Amino acid sequence: MSTSEQERLRVMIAGGGTGGHLFPALAVAEAVQKLAPGTRILFVGSDRGLEARRFPRERYELALLPVRGLSRRNPLANVVVLGRFLSSLWKAWKLVGRFDPHVVLGVGGYSSGPACSVALLRRRPLALHEQNSYPGLVTRRLSRWAKEVYLSYEQAAEFLSKKARWLVTGNPPRAGLKRVPKKDARQFFGLPVDVPVVFAFGGSQGARGINEALLDALPELLTDTTTHFLWAVGRYDLDRVKEALAKLDPEGKRVRAFEFVENMAEAYSAADLVICRAGATTLSELTALGVPALLVPYPYAAGDHQRANARALAEAGAAVVVDQSELSGERLAREIRSLLANEQRLQKMAEAARSLARPRAALDIAERLLRLARERAAEQS
């Protein structure tokens, strides 16, 4: 296709809310630009999602909708949610008409619903990408009418419409994620080269269960080991954690605590062990870089999908899984000690993680999206 033809291609990517939806979407966008540099890309997300705060606006267009997720705790709040959804549908209707995409990719999360629904209503080709082993509501509801559904786990197919056209592509890790030499990664965070390092985080929202267990484990670990810690706490627990660390590690020599870590490649590369949730995007990053992990699946995830995600890594020997119901400071300290004391086991876990990686996921999805876009462009010409 010529440059002038490429410049006419328009791709809309809908979804976000958390890094688990946003980062794979950005990786696909980068792959689309690599394969067809003139393609115009518009992201559509929520004004309350991660995309509203952390988005490369200098590289891509972004439109935000007032959509909100359903409340399971307070059904009455869903009256407001419904009103916002209808308002978002109207805004998405105008966006799709104005941008006139050749293809729409839904990447999940509640913010993907309005634009994906409008794509079908306005007869634009719709593709869906599902990160988890149990598909989200939008994927389940719209899979019947999507041109293609890209899955990270084959077992997700059993929850789709029997008429869905699906294939397993894997889940793209965030764009540009590459292993950094350990020495350079540790220097970036001011960490010693010759001590064990644990990186703990809970995704873009933080993870209270992990935070509380690590706080309880630190007195023992800081006293009886030489282990250093990188800790992405999340905004909700940051003040409480920093107050505790002022007593446990007043000079900040052993624990580096942050609200959010932007340089994830350096953080993964600096670590001998990662402690985290089992979201699909996190697992795709662990496997892409070959990092041993102690996984604590989020127990309230839809369809308990994080437990299923984690099981795939554990069965391959790439991770140890601890249910949150069994997590305590004592248990966490014991697991950390055991894993860091066995360098050979950590090496085998790293190799097992790398064996599960799908390095072409973003490119494979981008290739198929561009084929759908070109078919649509050909129909219009």
C-alpha positions as CSV (number, residue, x, y, z in Angstrom):
1,M,0.0,0.0,0.0
2,S,1.3,3.4,-0.9
3,T,2.0,6.2,1.6
4,S,-1.0,8.1,0.4
5,E,-3.2,5.0,1.0
6,Q,-1.7,4.5,4.5
7,E,-2.5,8.0,5.5
8,R,-6.2,7.4,4.8
9,L,-6.3,4.5,7.3
10,R,-7.9,5.3,10.6
11,V,-8.0,3.0,13.6
12,M,-10.0,3.7,16.8
13,I,-8.9,1.9,20.0
14,A,-11.5,1.8,22.8
15,G,-11.0,0.8,26.4
16,G,-8.7,1.3,29.3
17,G,-9.4,2.2,32.9
18,T,-6.4,0.3,34.3
19,G,-2.9,-0.4,33.0
20,G,-4.0,-4.0,32.2
21,H,-6.2,-2.7,29.4
22,L,-4.3,0.5,28.5
23,F,-0.7,-0.8,28.1
24,P,-1.5,-3.7,25.6
25,A,-3.5,-1.1,23.6
26,L,-0.6,1.2,23.4
27,A,1.7,-1.7,22.3
28,V,-0.7,-2.5,19.5
29,A,-0.9,1.1,18.5
30,E,2.9,1.2,18.3
31,A,2.9,-1.9,16.2
32,V,0.3,-0.4,13.8
33,Q,2.4,2.7,13.4
34,K,5.5,0.5,12.7
35,L,3.7,-1.5,10.0
36,A,1.8,1.4,8.5
37,P,3.4,4.7,9.6
38,G,0.7,7.0,8.2
39,T,-2.2,5.4,10.1
40,R,-4.2,7.8,12.2
41,I,-5.1,6.4,15.7
42,L,-7.7,7.6,18.1
43,F,-8.0,6.2,21.6
44,V,-11.3,6.4,23.4
45,G,-11.4,5.9,27.2
46,S,-12.9,7.0,30.4
47,D,-12.3,10.4,32.1
48,R,-11.8,8.5,35.4
49,G,-9.4,5.8,34.0
50,L,-5.6,5.6,33.9
51,E,-5.7,7.0,30.4
52,A,-7.0,10.3,31.8
53,R,-3.8,10.7,33.9
54,R,-1.1,8.8,32.1
55,F,-1.4,8.9,28.4
56,P,1.2,9.8,25.6
57,R,-0.9,12.6,24.2
58,E,2.0,13.8,22.1
59,R,1.9,10.5,20.1
60,Y,-1.8,9.7,19.8
61,E,-5.2,11.4,19.9
62,L,-7.4,10.8,22.9
63,A,-11.1,11.2,23.6
64,L,-12.5,10.7,27.1
65,L,-16.1,9.7,27.9
66,P,-18.0,10.0,31.2
67,V,-18.6,6.3,31.3
68,R,-18.4,4.4,34.7
69,G,-18.2,0.8,35.7
70,L,-21.1,-1.1,37.3
71,S,-21.2,-1.0,41.1
72,R,-21.6,-4.5,42.6
73,R,-21.8,-3.1,46.2
74,N,-24.4,-0.4,45.6
75,P,-27.0,-1.3,43.0
76,L,-28.7,2.1,43.4
77,A,-25.5,3.8,42.1
78,N,-26.1,2.0,38.8
79,V,-28.9,4.5,38.0
80,V,-26.2,7.1,37.6
81,V,-24.0,4.6,35.8
82,L,-26.8,4.0,33.3
83,G,-27.2,7.7,32.7
84,R,-23.5,8.2,32.1
85,F,-23.5,5.2,29.7
86,L,-26.3,6.7,27.6
87,S,-24.4,10.0,27.6
88,S,-21.2,8.2,26.5
89,L,-23.1,6.4,23.8
90,W,-24.2,9.7,22.3
91,K,-20.7,11.1,22.5
92,A,-19.3,7.9,21.0
93,W,-21.8,8.1,18.2
94,K,-20.6,11.6,17.3
95,L,-16.9,10.5,17.6
96,V,-17.3,7.5,15.3
97,G,-19.2,9.7,12.8
98,R,-16.5,12.4,12.9
99,F,-13.4,10.1,12.9
100,D,-14.9,7.5,10.6
101,P,-12.6,4.6,11.6
102,H,-11.8,1.9,9.2
103,V,-11.7,-0.5,12.1
104,V,-12.4,-0.3,15.9
105,L,-10.5,-2.4,18.4
106,G,-12.0,-2.9,21.8
107,V,-9.4,-3.7,24.5
108,G,-11.8,-4.3,27.4
109,G,-12.7,-2.4,30.5
110,Y,-16.0,-0.6,31.0
111,S,-14.8,2.3,29.0
112,S,-14.7,0.2,25.8
113,G,-18.5,-0.5,25.9
114,P,-19.9,2.7,24.3
115,A,-17.5,3.0,21.4
116,C,-17.6,-0.7,20.6
117,S,-21.4,-0.7,20.7
118,V,-21.6,2.3,18.4
119,A,-19.1,0.7,16.0
120,L,-21.6,-2.2,15.5
121,L,-24.6,0.2,15.3
122,R,-22.8,2.3,12.6
123,R,-21.6,-0.8,10.8
124,R,-17.8,-0.3,11.3
125,P,-15.6,-3.4,11.6
126,L,-15.1,-4.3,15.2
127,A,-12.3,-6.4,16.6
128,L,-11.9,-7.3,20.3
129,H,-8.8,-8.1,22.4
130,E,-9.3,-10.0,25.6
131,Q,-6.4,-10.1,28.1
132,N,-7.8,-12.6,30.7
133,S,-8.8,-16.2,30.9
134,Y,-12.3,-15.1,31.8
135,P,-13.5,-12.5,29.3
136,G,-14.9,-9.2,30.5
137,L,-18.5,-8.2,30.0
138,V,-18.0,-6.2,26.8
139,T,-16.1,-9.1,25.2
140,R,-18.7,-11.6,26.2
141,R,-21.6,-9.5,25.0
142,L,-20.2,-8.3,21.7
143,S,-18.1,-11.3,20.6
144,R,-20.9,-12.7,18.4
145,W,-20.7,-9.6,16.1
146,A,-17.0,-8.9,16.1
147,K,-15.0,-9.6,13.0
148,E,-12.3,-11.2,15.1
149,V,-11.6,-11.8,18.8
150,Y,-8.0,-12.0,19.9
151,L,-7.4,-14.0,23.1
152,S,-4.5,-14.3,25.5
153,Y,-5.7,-17.6,26.8
154,E,-7.5,-20.3,24.8
155,Q,-9.8,-21.2,27.7
156,A,-11.4,-17.8,27.4
157,A,-13.1,-19.1,24.2
158,E,-15.6,-21.2,26.1
159,F,-17.2,-18.0,27.5
160,L,-17.7,-16.4,24.0
161,S,-20.6,-16.7,21.7
162,K,-20.5,-19.9,19.7
163,K,-20.5,-17.7,16.6
164,A,-17.4,-15.8,17.7
165,R,-14.4,-15.9,15.3
166,W,-11.5,-16.1,17.7
167,L,-7.8,-16.9,17.7
168,V,-5.1,-16.9,20.4
169,T,-2.5,-14.1,19.9
170,G,-1.2,-13.7,23.4
171,N,-1.3,-10.4,25.4
172,P,1.2,-7.7,24.3
173,P,3.4,-6.4,27.1
174,R,3.7,-2.6,27.3
175,A,5.5,-1.0,24.3
176,G,9.3,-0.8,24.5
177,L,9.6,-3.2,27.5
178,K,13.0,-4.7,27.2
179,R,15.4,-6.2,29.8
180,V,18.0,-3.8,31.1
181,P,21.4,-5.0,32.4
182,K,21.0,-5.6,36.1
183,K,23.8,-3.3,37.1
184,D,22.3,-0.4,35.2
185,A,18.8,-1.2,36.5
186,R,19.9,-1.2,40.1
187,Q,22.0,2.0,39.6
188,F,18.8,3.7,38.2
189,F,17.1,3.1,41.6
190,G,20.1,3.5,43.7
191,L,20.3,-0.1,44.7
192,P,23.4,-2.2,45.5
193,V,24.4,-4.7,42.9
194,D,25.4,-7.5,45.3
195,V,22.3,-8.0,47.4
196,P,18.9,-9.7,46.8
197,V,16.2,-7.3,45.5
198,V,12.4,-7.8,45.7
199,F,10.1,-5.7,43.6
200,A,6.5,-5.6,45.0
201,F,3.6,-3.8,43.3
202,G,-0.2,-4.1,42.8
203,G,-0.8,-2.7,39.4
204,S,-1.9,0.8,38.6
205,Q,-4.4,0.9,41.6
206,G,-2.1,-0.7,44.2
207,A,-2.9,-3.8,46.2
208,R,-3.9,-3.5,49.8
209,G,-3.5,-7.2,50.6
210,I,0.1,-7.2,49.4
211,N,0.9,-3.9,51.0
212,E,-0.4,-5.0,54.4
213,A,1.4,-8.4,54.3
214,L,4.7,-6.8,53.2
215,L,4.4,-4.2,56.0
216,D,4.0,-7.0,58.5
217,A,6.9,-9.0,57.0
218,L,9.4,-6.1,56.8
219,P,10.5,-6.0,60.5
220,E,11.8,-9.5,60.2
221,L,13.2,-9.2,56.7
222,L,15.0,-6.0,57.4
223,T,16.5,-7.4,60.6
224,D,17.5,-10.9,59.5
225,T,18.3,-10.6,55.7
226,T,20.2,-8.2,53.4
227,T,17.3,-8.0,51.0
228,H,16.4,-4.6,49.5
229,F,12.9,-3.7,48.3
230,L,11.4,-1.7,45.5
231,W,7.8,-1.1,46.3
232,A,5.1,0.5,44.1
233,V,2.5,1.1,46.8
234,G,-0.3,2.8,44.9
235,R,-1.9,6.1,45.8
236,Y,-4.4,4.8,48.4
237,D,-1.8,3.3,50.8
238,L,1.2,5.6,50.1
239,D,0.9,7.9,53.2
240,R,0.4,5.0,55.6
241,V,3.3,3.0,54.1
242,K,5.6,6.0,54.2
243,E,4.7,6.7,57.9
244,A,5.5,3.0,58.8
245,L,8.8,3.1,56.8
246,A,9.9,6.2,58.7
247,K,10.3,3.9,61.7
248,L,11.3,0.7,59.9
249,D,13.9,2.2,57.5
250,P,14.2,5.9,58.5
251,E,17.1,6.6,56.1
252,G,15.4,4.8,53.1
253,K,18.5,2.6,52.5
254,R,16.6,-0.8,52.2
255,V,13.2,0.1,50.9
256,R,12.4,2.4,47.9
257,A,8.7,3.2,48.1
258,F,6.8,4.9,45.3
259,E,3.2,5.6,44.4
260,F,3.7,4.3,40.9
261,V,6.8,3.1,39.0
262,E,7.0,4.6,35.5
263,N,10.2,2.7,34.5
264,M,8.9,-0.8,34.8
265,A,11.7,-2.3,32.6
266,E,14.3,-1.1,35.1
267,A,12.2,-2.3,38.0
268,Y,11.7,-5.8,36.6
269,S,15.4,-6.0,35.6
270,A,16.6,-5.0,39.0
271,A,14.6,-7.6,40.8
272,D,15.5,-11.2,41.7
273,L,11.9,-11.8,42.6
274,V,8.6,-10.0,41.9
275,I,5.6,-10.0,44.2
276,C,2.4,-8.9,42.5
277,R,-1.2,-9.6,41.4
278,A,-1.9,-11.9,38.5
279,G,-3.5,-9.6,35.9
280,A,-2.9,-10.7,32.4
281,T,-0.8,-7.7,31.4
282,T,1.4,-8.1,34.4
283,L,1.9,-11.8,33.6
284,S,2.7,-11.0,29.9
285,E,5.5,-8.6,31.2
286,L,6.9,-11.2,33.6
287,T,7.1,-13.8,30.8
288,A,8.5,-11.3,28.3
289,L,11.4,-10.5,30.6
290,G,11.7,-13.8,32.3
291,V,11.2,-12.7,35.9
292,P,10.4,-15.2,38.8
293,A,7.3,-14.2,40.6
294,L,5.3,-14.8,43.8
295,L,1.7,-14.2,42.7
296,V,-1.2,-13.2,44.9
297,P,-4.3,-13.3,42.6
298,Y,-6.9,-10.6,43.3
299,P,-9.7,-12.6,44.9
300,Y,-12.6,-10.5,43.6
301,A,-11.7,-10.5,39.9
302,A,-14.6,-11.3,37.6
303,G,-14.9,-15.1,37.1
304,D,-11.9,-15.4,39.4
305,H,-9.8,-15.0,36.3
306,Q,-6.6,-13.9,38.1
307,R,-6.4,-17.3,39.8
308,A,-6.7,-19.0,36.4
309,N,-4.1,-16.7,35.0
310,A,-1.7,-17.5,37.9
311,R,-2.3,-21.2,37.6
312,A,-0.9,-21.2,34.1
313,L,2.4,-19.8,35.3
314,A,2.6,-22.0,38.4
315,E,2.0,-25.1,36.3
316,A,4.9,-24.2,34.1
317,G,7.1,-23.6,37.1
318,A,7.4,-19.9,36.5
319,A,5.7,-18.7,39.7
320,V,4.6,-19.5,43.2
321,V,1.0,-18.7,44.0
322,V,-0.3,-17.7,47.4
323,D,-4.1,-17.0,47.8
324,Q,-4.8,-13.8,49.6
325,S,-6.8,-15.7,52.2
326,E,-3.6,-17.4,53.2
327,L,-1.4,-14.3,52.9
328,S,0.2,-12.9,56.1
329,G,3.4,-11.2,57.0
330,E,4.7,-14.4,58.4
331,R,3.8,-16.4,55.3
332,L,5.2,-13.8,52.9
333,A,8.5,-13.5,54.8
334,R,8.8,-17.3,54.7
335,E,8.2,-17.5,51.0
336,I,10.6,-14.7,50.2
337,R,13.3,-16.3,52.3
338,S,12.8,-19.7,50.7
339,L,12.9,-18.4,47.1
340,L,15.9,-16.0,47.5
341,A,17.9,-18.7,49.2
342,N,17.6,-21.0,46.2
343,E,19.4,-19.3,43.2
344,Q,19.0,-22.4,41.1
345,R,15.3,-22.5,41.6
346,L,15.0,-18.8,40.7
347,Q,16.9,-19.4,37.5
348,K,14.6,-22.3,36.5
349,M,11.6,-20.1,37.2
350,A,13.0,-17.4,35.0
351,E,13.6,-19.9,32.1
352,A,10.0,-21.2,32.6
353,A,8.6,-17.7,32.4
354,R,10.5,-16.9,29.2
355,S,9.1,-20.1,27.6
356,L,5.6,-18.8,28.0
357,A,6.2,-15.4,26.3
358,R,4.6,-14.4,23.0
359,P,6.9,-11.7,21.7
360,R,4.9,-11.2,18.5
361,A,1.5,-10.6,20.1
362,A,1.3,-6.8,19.3
363,L,2.5,-7.3,15.7
364,D,0.1,-10.2,15.1
365,I,-2.8,-8.2,16.3
366,A,-1.7,-5.1,14.4
367,E,-1.4,-7.1,11.1
368,R,-4.9,-8.4,11.4
369,L,-6.3,-4.9,12.3
370,L,-4.6,-3.4,9.3
371,R,-6.1,-6.1,7.0
372,L,-9.6,-5.3,8.3
373,A,-8.9,-1.6,7.9
374,R,-7.7,-2.0,4.3
375,E,-10.8,-4.2,3.5
376,R,-13.0,-1.4,4.8
377,A,-11.0,1.3,2.9
378,A,-11.3,-0.8,-0.3
379,E,-15.1,-1.0,0.1
380,Q,-15.4,2.8,0.5
381,S,-13.2,3.6,-2.5
